Amino acid sequence: MNERAAQETTARRIPVIGVVGGIGSGKSAVAREVASLANVHVIDADRLGHEALLDSDVKLALRRQFGESIFDATGEVHRSSLARCVFGDSESHRTARHALEQIVHPEIARRITTEIAQAEAVGQEAVLLDAAVLLEAGWRRLCDAVVFIDAPEELRLQRVQQRSGWTREELHRREASQLGLTEKRRQCDAVIVNATDVTESGRQFINFLRGR
């Protein structure tokens, strides 16, 4: 842990636990289950990402980088058009994704820090940071520990098909933009399997949180 990270974590009185996993692993469902069982605040980084796209400075930077093609008729970011630019394993996709991250990630991090402080101020037990790209974005420095939510690929595919209508190819295309699951799991402090009963997964998570 570098000096900046040490200062950020030691200044807090409540733990921040990162929650990561493969797409469709159910990490958000597990985080919500933990919140139903304990006095914890869940930060949904995906929600913060959507909010960041509404910020005027972010939109200006995106317009300069990507042009008008990613905006709808009302001047808001059309997320599907933006996704087509950045998700994939070609060099152009990687370049575009890096440019997007450079614009959006600092704003998301700012919002995360604000929510952590708010949770601490009202005396919550802990914060769960639910963020698919937590490790890739460097947000681990905001966490005291990170938990990997695991689930078999076939189950994850079933979940994303029901939720978003994705094919297996789309699931793989999206995951190609993230750190590989083996490496992501290796970098975490605990693994919780979420293949059957989310209530049991939530209890295991609380045991980890309170047993640290």
Beta strands, then each sheet from edge to edge (+ up, - down):
strand 1: 16-21
strand 2: 40-44
strand 3: 126-130
strand 4: 145-150
strand 5: 190-193
sheet 1: 2+ 3+ 1+ 4+ 5+
end
